[in-house]
Amino acid sequence: MWIMTFGGRTAVDRKRHWEQVYTKKSAHETSWYQAVPTPSLQMIQHAADGAARSLIDVGGGASLLVDLLLERGFFDLTVLDISGRALEQARLRLGPRADRIDWIEADVTEFVPGRSWEIWHDRAAFHFLTDPADRARYIDVLRRALVVGGQAIIAAFAPDGPQRCSGLEIVRYSAQTLASELGSVFVLEEKRAEVHLTPAGKEQRFGFYRFRKTG
């Protein structure tokens, strides 16, 4: 299923940037490419606790994560990304299996969820939100989209990680600063440091954080 939504001027500016990125590059040429996104898979398994939970991958774009989740028995999967070109790359790669995924082309800060999920995964979107108002809108969407007791897995550049990515400024997070940003509704369950090696051989330091949404 394919759903398309559009936001305001800021969302349009972001969309233009990411459409250009995926026009010039295929997924495996981007700095964030992972053939096997091990930290995400491990945290998702911890969050799922042995069951094939419903999951939305925010900023999932052309990531291979959804392919591997299908192989692991997940069947209620949604990928949301601002770039239609990124989503199309993923759909073409998956072939007939793409019909088993819900694809949403939207800026997450403008997204109006029509349902809820048990797991929210984001390795790509939150740390690009440098405007506090955009972060507040993101967190509002997260609260509405995640069931009570559901878990949010958010990866972000670590305090000693890069200050820019894809030509854009980012916000770096520790477990404490991210928890403060999300608010008391979210309780930290797990954290881990990760050094990502880009296709160009450069090291990027990330933090992966898993939160549970309380009542």
Backbone bond lengths (Angstrom), bond angles and torsions (degrees), N, CA, C in turn:
res aa  C-N    CA-C-N  psi(-1)  N-CA   C-N-CA  omega(-1)  CA-C   N-CA-C  phi
1 M - - - 1.466 - - 1.514 109.22 -
2 W 1.323 117.63 139.13 1.461 122.55 -176.97 1.525 108.58 -121.52
3 I 1.331 115.92 125.47 1.464 121.57 179.49 1.516 107.63 -123.33
4 M 1.338 118.26 137.15 1.456 121.42 178.78 1.525 109.64 -125.20
5 T 1.350 116.68 130.62 1.455 121.02 174.46 1.515 108.05 -133.46
6 F 1.334 116.03 157.69 1.445 120.96 -178.31 1.518 110.26 -130.81
7 G 1.320 116.39 145.51 1.453 121.93 179.14 1.512 111.03 -107.35
8 G 1.341 115.94 -159.92 1.444 122.16 -177.38 1.519 112.11 -88.24
9 R 1.361 115.65 -157.83 1.462 120.26 -171.98 1.522 112.21 -62.86
10 T 1.327 117.64 -43.38 1.454 120.33 -179.72 1.523 110.40 -61.89
11 A 1.317 117.04 -43.71 1.457 121.16 178.05 1.519 110.74 -62.85
12 V 1.328 117.35 -37.93 1.458 121.18 179.41 1.527 110.11 -64.82
13 D 1.335 116.93 -40.72 1.462 120.46 177.79 1.526 110.88 -62.50
14 R 1.327 116.55 -44.19 1.465 119.66 178.22 1.521 110.66 -63.71
15 K 1.316 115.10 -41.94 1.469 118.65 -178.83 1.520 110.67 -62.33
16 R 1.319 117.28 -42.92 1.464 120.50 179.93 1.523 110.49 -59.23
17 H 1.320 117.64 -42.18 1.460 121.22 -179.71 1.525 111.01 -60.80
18 W 1.331 117.07 -49.69 1.466 119.77 -173.80 1.521 112.36 -74.65
19 E 1.323 117.56 -28.85 1.467 118.78 174.00 1.529 109.88 -65.50
20 Q 1.332 116.60 -37.71 1.463 119.97 177.81 1.521 110.99 -65.86
21 V 1.340 116.48 -41.25 1.465 120.38 179.14 1.523 110.13 -57.56
22 Y 1.338 116.89 -48.52 1.457 120.34 -175.52 1.535 112.72 -81.46
23 T 1.315 117.18 -8.08 1.459 120.09 169.84 1.524 109.94 -77.59
24 K 1.338 115.34 -37.11 1.465 120.74 -176.22 1.523 112.68 -85.98
25 K 1.345 117.09 -25.36 1.464 119.85 -172.58 1.519 111.15 -130.49
26 S 1.310 115.22 148.54 1.462 120.27 168.01 1.521 107.59 -89.11
27 A 1.305 117.63 169.07 1.461 121.67 -173.43 1.525 112.25 -56.79
28 H 1.336 117.37 -43.27 1.462 119.87 -174.92 1.522 113.20 -73.88
29 E 1.336 117.77 -6.45 1.463 121.46 177.38 1.518 112.71 -94.91
30 T 1.324 118.23 -8.81 1.458 121.20 -178.84 1.523 110.71 -80.26
31 S 1.334 116.66 154.50 1.466 120.63 -176.58 1.523 112.22 -67.30
32 W 1.335 117.49 -22.54 1.460 120.81 -176.70 1.537 113.06 -94.50
33 Y 1.307 116.87 6.64 1.469 120.51 -178.23 1.527 111.29 -62.23
34 Q 1.326 116.13 136.82 1.464 123.35 173.37 1.526 108.48 -135.82
35 A 1.322 116.87 122.22 1.457 119.56 176.45 1.520 110.12 -65.58
36 V 1.331 116.41 -38.86 1.462 122.33 175.18 1.530 107.69 -133.39
37 P 1.331 117.91 105.58 1.469 120.78 -178.87 1.534 111.66 -77.72
38 T 1.320 115.56 72.34 1.463 121.72 -171.15 1.526 114.25 -57.14
39 P 1.346 119.94 -48.36 1.474 118.53 -179.28 1.527 112.69 -58.75
40 S 1.326 116.54 -41.97 1.472 119.99 178.99 1.526 110.84 -63.40
41 L 1.336 116.52 -46.42 1.466 120.23 -178.77 1.527 111.47 -61.11
42 Q 1.319 116.69 -41.76 1.462 119.44 -179.24 1.517 111.70 -66.20
43 M 1.331 116.98 -43.72 1.464 118.71 179.55 1.521 111.91 -68.11
44 I 1.328 116.61 -35.79 1.465 119.38 176.95 1.524 110.27 -63.66
45 Q 1.315 117.74 -41.20 1.466 120.55 177.61 1.529 110.71 -63.04
46 H 1.321 117.28 -39.21 1.465 119.98 176.77 1.524 111.05 -63.90
47 A 1.343 115.65 -41.46 1.463 120.00 179.71 1.518 111.65 -68.91
48 A 1.337 116.52 -37.52 1.462 120.34 -177.66 1.526 112.26 -73.17
49 D 1.334 116.55 -27.14 1.467 121.52 177.48 1.527 112.01 54.11
50 G 1.335 114.78 45.00 1.457 119.90 174.38 1.508 115.97 87.72
51 A 1.324 117.99 -4.03 1.469 121.19 -179.88 1.520 110.06 -112.27
52 A 1.326 117.12 155.52 1.465 122.47 178.39 1.530 108.42 -86.39
53 R 1.313 116.19 80.96 1.465 121.73 -175.27 1.531 111.78 -74.67
54 S 1.328 115.76 160.40 1.462 120.29 172.98 1.522 108.75 -71.86
55 L 1.335 116.29 141.11 1.464 120.72 -173.31 1.511 110.37 -144.81
56 I 1.339 115.30 139.70 1.455 121.60 171.15 1.518 108.04 -118.15
57 D 1.339 116.31 128.71 1.460 122.70 178.82 1.523 107.52 -102.30
58 V 1.325 116.01 105.17 1.464 122.21 -175.03 1.525 109.40 -87.21
59 G 1.318 116.24 125.55 1.460 120.06 -174.28 1.513 111.46 74.96
60 G 1.325 116.47 21.70 1.463 121.12 -175.47 1.510 114.07 -66.39
61 G 1.330 116.90 -29.12 1.455 121.15 175.43 1.515 113.64 46.25
62 A 1.335 115.28 -125.29 1.461 121.29 -178.74 1.521 111.99 -98.31
63 S 1.326 117.36 17.94 1.469 121.34 -178.64 1.528 111.53 -58.52
64 L 1.332 115.22 149.50 1.462 121.66 176.69 1.524 112.82 -82.79
65 L 1.328 117.57 -1.05 1.464 120.44 -177.45 1.521 111.83 -56.57
66 V 1.318 117.13 -44.15 1.461 120.02 -175.49 1.528 111.20 -65.19
67 D 1.328 117.55 -34.66 1.468 121.03 177.14 1.527 110.18 -58.97
68 L 1.336 114.92 -46.76 1.456 120.57 -176.19 1.523 112.00 -71.56
69 L 1.321 117.24 -31.45 1.469 119.97 176.51 1.531 110.65 -68.69
70 L 1.324 116.65 -37.95 1.466 119.34 175.10 1.526 110.35 -59.99
71 E 1.326 116.12 -43.08 1.460 120.28 179.46 1.521 112.05 -63.90
72 R 1.337 116.93 -26.58 1.461 121.48 -179.08 1.521 113.16 -91.51
73 G 1.317 117.14 7.67 1.460 120.46 172.72 1.508 115.94 96.82
74 F 1.316 118.50 2.57 1.467 119.75 175.45 1.531 108.27 -71.75
75 F 1.326 116.19 135.36 1.458 118.95 -176.49 1.524 113.14 -126.45
76 D 1.334 118.50 -13.07 1.465 121.88 179.03 1.522 107.54 -111.11
77 L 1.343 115.72 80.69 1.456 121.86 -172.47 1.526 111.00 -119.35
78 T 1.331 115.11 138.34 1.457 122.50 176.61 1.522 108.17 -129.62
79 V 1.324 116.38 136.67 1.460 121.44 174.16 1.525 107.85 -118.92
80 L 1.324 115.33 124.31 1.468 121.51 178.21 1.524 108.78 -114.71
81 D 1.321 116.40 131.08 1.457 120.05 176.72 1.520 109.71 -152.60
82 I 1.313 115.85 150.54 1.460 120.83 179.81 1.518 111.97 -74.36
83 S 1.332 116.78 -22.45 1.467 121.59 -175.10 1.518 111.91 -99.26
84 G 1.316 116.09 115.12 1.449 120.09 174.75 1.514 112.37 -65.52
85 R 1.337 117.12 -31.81 1.466 120.77 179.02 1.528 110.95 -66.74
86 A 1.329 116.74 -38.82 1.466 120.06 177.33 1.521 110.68 -63.99
87 L 1.316 116.31 -44.01 1.460 120.04 179.75 1.524 111.13 -64.96
88 E 1.315 116.10 -36.77 1.462 119.36 179.48 1.525 110.99 -66.59
89 Q 1.332 116.90 -36.98 1.462 119.52 175.44 1.533 110.44 -59.07
90 A 1.330 115.87 -43.20 1.466 119.60 -179.87 1.523 111.04 -66.64
91 R 1.321 117.45 -42.03 1.463 120.84 -179.16 1.526 111.28 -63.69
92 L 1.309 116.50 -41.80 1.462 119.67 178.80 1.530 111.19 -65.81
93 R 1.311 116.55 -38.27 1.463 120.85 179.46 1.523 111.22 -64.60
94 L 1.321 116.61 -41.29 1.462 121.09 -176.85 1.522 112.94 -76.72
95 G 1.313 117.27 -23.67 1.460 119.56 -179.76 1.522 111.07 64.30
96 P 1.346 118.46 -136.36 1.465 120.96 -178.32 1.531 113.52 -58.57
97 R 1.333 117.17 -26.25 1.473 119.90 -179.92 1.527 112.18 -66.95
98 A 1.326 117.23 -18.12 1.469 120.45 179.98 1.524 111.76 -61.34
99 D 1.328 116.93 -26.42 1.461 120.65 179.96 1.532 112.11 -68.67
100 R 1.319 117.04 -12.71 1.460 120.76 179.39 1.531 112.09 -87.47
101 I 1.345 116.63 -2.09 1.461 122.49 -178.10 1.524 109.51 -112.71
102 D 1.331 116.40 144.52 1.465 120.82 168.25 1.528 107.51 -90.53
103 W 1.320 117.39 123.57 1.462 123.07 -177.83 1.524 108.97 -108.61
104 I 1.318 117.33 125.52 1.466 121.39 -178.80 1.523 108.66 -123.55
105 E 1.321 116.01 119.26 1.467 121.59 176.24 1.520 108.09 -95.94
106 A 1.327 115.96 106.07 1.462 119.97 -175.01 1.517 110.28 -164.85
107 D 1.325 115.68 154.42 1.463 122.19 166.43 1.527 106.07 -80.23
108 V 1.325 116.85 125.72 1.462 119.87 -174.50 1.525 112.12 -59.62
109 T 1.335 117.70 -29.96 1.462 119.60 -178.94 1.527 112.29 -71.58
110 E 1.340 116.62 -15.57 1.463 121.72 179.60 1.526 111.90 -110.10
111 F 1.306 116.65 1.55 1.461 121.83 -174.36 1.527 111.04 -73.88
112 V 1.327 116.10 135.96 1.464 122.16 174.88 1.522 107.29 -113.68
113 P 1.329 117.79 100.83 1.469 119.43 -175.79 1.518 111.83 -67.11
114 G 1.321 115.53 131.19 1.455 120.82 177.93 1.516 112.41 -95.28
115 R 1.326 116.86 4.42 1.456 122.82 -179.83 1.520 107.30 -158.09
116 S 1.324 117.18 -174.77 1.461 121.46 177.33 1.529 109.53 -128.41
117 W 1.332 115.15 162.35 1.456 122.46 -178.94 1.527 109.91 -130.76
118 E 1.324 115.68 162.05 1.464 121.18 178.95 1.525 112.44 -91.56
119 I 1.345 116.99 -24.47 1.458 121.52 178.50 1.532 108.84 -133.43
120 W 1.316 115.05 131.78 1.465 123.22 174.90 1.523 106.57 -113.95
121 H 1.323 117.87 122.48 1.463 121.37 -179.89 1.521 109.62 -120.54
122 D 1.329 116.13 132.37 1.460 121.02 -179.45 1.526 108.67 -145.91
123 R 1.325 115.77 108.35 1.463 120.61 174.07 1.526 110.76 -106.92
124 A 1.330 118.01 0.07 1.461 119.05 -165.55 1.523 116.45 -133.68
125 A 1.306 119.72 -17.51 1.466 119.74 -166.44 1.525 115.10 -105.69
126 F 1.338 117.34 -48.48 1.461 119.53 -166.26 1.519 112.88 -62.04
127 H 1.343 117.81 -40.70 1.465 118.13 -175.19 1.532 113.09 -71.08
128 F 1.337 118.16 -8.40 1.456 120.86 174.58 1.536 112.30 -85.81
129 L 1.307 117.60 -8.03 1.467 120.80 -177.01 1.526 109.24 -87.96
130 T 1.324 116.39 94.36 1.460 121.56 -177.81 1.521 112.80 -87.81
131 D 1.315 117.16 -15.91 1.468 122.03 178.82 1.527 109.12 -88.81
132 P 1.342 118.57 123.12 1.473 120.20 179.64 1.522 113.47 -55.35
133 A 1.333 117.18 -32.70 1.469 119.99 179.53 1.529 110.56 -66.72
134 D 1.325 116.86 -38.56 1.466 119.89 176.97 1.527 110.55 -65.85
135 R 1.329 116.68 -39.79 1.469 119.30 178.64 1.519 110.87 -65.00
136 A 1.310 116.79 -38.34 1.472 120.17 178.04 1.523 110.95 -63.70
137 R 1.337 117.05 -39.83 1.463 120.06 178.55 1.529 110.33 -67.53
138 Y 1.331 116.55 -40.93 1.470 120.56 176.84 1.530 110.16 -57.52
139 I 1.310 117.40 -48.63 1.470 121.24 -176.82 1.523 110.79 -65.58
140 D 1.328 116.94 -34.20 1.462 119.73 175.80 1.522 110.89 -64.24
141 V 1.334 116.77 -42.69 1.464 120.37 176.78 1.524 110.37 -63.25
142 L 1.326 116.78 -43.88 1.462 121.09 178.64 1.522 111.30 -57.69
143 R 1.309 117.32 -45.33 1.471 120.76 -179.12 1.520 111.40 -63.02
144 R 1.339 116.75 -38.25 1.460 119.73 -178.80 1.521 112.60 -76.57
145 A 1.343 115.72 -29.25 1.462 119.56 -174.10 1.522 113.39 -86.05
146 L 1.331 118.12 -21.72 1.459 121.62 -174.17 1.521 110.57 -101.14
147 V 1.328 116.47 132.07 1.460 120.48 178.86 1.530 109.66 -67.52
148 V 1.309 116.51 156.57 1.464 120.33 173.18 1.530 108.36 -62.60
149 G 1.310 116.60 130.31 1.454 121.21 -174.45 1.518 113.05 89.48
150 G 1.346 116.29 -9.87 1.460 120.82 177.26 1.517 111.07 -72.07
151 Q 1.317 115.53 168.27 1.458 119.14 -174.33 1.524 111.59 -126.00
152 A 1.336 113.90 139.73 1.453 122.08 178.79 1.517 108.71 -110.74
153 I 1.306 116.41 124.37 1.464 122.94 175.92 1.518 107.04 -109.13
154 I 1.322 115.33 114.37 1.465 120.46 -177.93 1.520 108.47 -124.81
155 A 1.316 115.95 124.68 1.460 122.00 174.51 1.518 108.38 -105.75
156 A 1.320 115.78 142.47 1.461 120.92 -179.83 1.515 108.92 -149.38
157 F 1.325 116.16 158.99 1.449 118.86 174.27 1.521 109.74 -60.28
158 A 1.318 115.85 135.52 1.461 122.23 -177.78 1.530 110.48 -73.52
159 P 1.339 117.44 166.99 1.469 119.91 179.01 1.524 114.12 -55.56
160 D 1.327 117.52 -27.89 1.463 120.94 177.27 1.530 111.74 -103.80
161 G 1.327 116.30 20.00 1.459 121.04 178.69 1.516 112.04 -91.31
162 P 1.328 117.38 -173.46 1.468 121.09 -179.52 1.525 111.78 -60.93
163 Q 1.322 115.22 154.06 1.461 120.88 176.60 1.526 112.21 -96.42
164 R 1.331 115.91 -13.07 1.455 121.61 179.16 1.525 109.28 -139.66
165 C 1.325 115.65 155.14 1.457 121.31 175.97 1.521 107.73 -149.61
166 S 1.317 116.78 135.53 1.455 121.90 179.45 1.530 112.04 54.48
167 G 1.345 116.09 33.38 1.454 120.42 178.85 1.510 114.58 79.69
168 L 1.329 117.89 5.11 1.463 122.47 -177.24 1.524 110.74 -115.98
169 E 1.329 115.87 148.05 1.452 120.54 172.10 1.524 108.87 -70.71
170 I 1.326 115.38 149.74 1.467 120.31 178.30 1.539 108.57 -130.92
171 V 1.321 115.42 174.40 1.465 122.10 173.39 1.519 107.53 -114.92
172 R 1.336 116.66 126.41 1.461 121.06 179.42 1.529 109.61 -91.71
173 Y 1.344 116.20 147.62 1.462 120.19 -173.88 1.528 111.82 -134.18
174 S 1.309 114.45 143.64 1.461 122.44 162.93 1.525 106.82 -100.04
175 A 1.321 116.89 174.33 1.467 120.08 176.04 1.523 110.20 -59.34
176 Q 1.336 116.74 -40.52 1.459 121.06 -176.77 1.523 111.87 -68.36
177 T 1.340 116.71 -44.41 1.467 117.76 -177.53 1.526 111.58 -71.01
178 L 1.325 116.85 -33.93 1.468 118.78 177.32 1.524 110.49 -69.58
179 A 1.321 117.65 -41.87 1.463 120.62 177.79 1.525 110.77 -60.40
180 S 1.328 116.44 -40.73 1.464 120.49 178.16 1.521 111.07 -63.92
181 E 1.322 116.48 -38.51 1.463 120.87 179.78 1.527 111.06 -66.39
182 L 1.330 117.08 -42.28 1.465 120.81 -176.46 1.518 112.58 -72.82
183 G 1.321 117.62 -31.40 1.457 120.88 178.83 1.516 113.11 96.55
184 S 1.305 115.69 171.67 1.460 122.31 -170.80 1.523 113.98 -69.89
185 V 1.331 117.42 -12.76 1.469 120.04 177.41 1.526 110.46 -65.50
186 F 1.329 116.82 -24.21 1.460 121.38 -176.12 1.530 110.38 -109.47
187 V 1.321 115.04 127.55 1.461 121.89 -178.03 1.520 108.99 -111.35
188 L 1.322 116.81 128.19 1.459 121.44 -178.45 1.523 110.78 -68.50
189 E 1.334 116.15 126.83 1.456 122.60 179.85 1.536 112.51 -107.63
190 E 1.321 116.31 -30.93 1.466 119.75 -174.20 1.516 109.27 -158.32
191 K 1.318 116.48 145.79 1.458 121.40 174.15 1.521 108.82 -144.48
192 R 1.325 115.51 151.89 1.454 119.78 176.74 1.519 109.35 -157.11
193 A 1.315 115.47 145.56 1.460 121.34 175.05 1.516 108.85 -90.20
194 E 1.304 115.70 148.99 1.456 120.65 -179.15 1.518 109.47 -145.52
195 V 1.318 117.00 135.19 1.457 121.83 173.24 1.522 107.41 -104.42
196 H 1.320 115.45 111.69 1.458 121.46 180.00 1.520 109.37 -90.66
197 L 1.308 116.50 130.51 1.460 122.17 176.62 1.520 108.32 -100.06
198 T 1.318 116.59 116.27 1.465 120.88 -178.04 1.532 109.95 -72.04
199 P 1.335 117.75 163.77 1.464 119.94 176.09 1.534 112.93 -57.01
200 A 1.342 116.78 -24.01 1.470 120.79 178.22 1.522 112.03 -84.79
201 G 1.334 117.34 -1.53 1.450 121.15 177.35 1.519 114.83 89.31
202 K 1.323 118.48 11.56 1.460 121.86 179.74 1.532 110.29 -91.27
203 E 1.336 116.08 144.94 1.456 121.24 178.42 1.533 110.71 -89.90
204 Q 1.322 115.90 135.86 1.461 122.32 174.87 1.530 108.10 -129.28
205 R 1.315 116.16 127.02 1.466 120.26 -177.75 1.525 110.33 -92.29
206 F 1.329 114.10 126.36 1.460 122.79 -179.16 1.527 110.28 -118.92
207 G 1.311 114.82 159.49 1.451 121.63 164.18 1.515 108.49 -120.30
208 F 1.332 116.74 135.22 1.469 122.51 175.47 1.522 107.37 -110.59
209 Y 1.333 116.52 129.81 1.456 121.14 -174.31 1.523 110.21 -132.77
210 R 1.323 115.58 132.29 1.468 120.94 179.06 1.528 109.49 -115.71
211 F 1.317 115.78 122.68 1.453 123.25 -178.16 1.525 110.75 -117.05
212 R 1.324 116.16 147.57 1.460 121.23 171.86 1.523 109.41 -106.67
213 K 1.334 115.66 134.81 1.459 120.58 177.34 1.524 109.23 -83.10
214 T 1.315 116.01 123.78 1.457 120.61 -179.87 1.529 110.12 -90.54
215 G 1.323 117.01 176.45 1.456 121.43 -176.34 1.518 112.54 -70.62
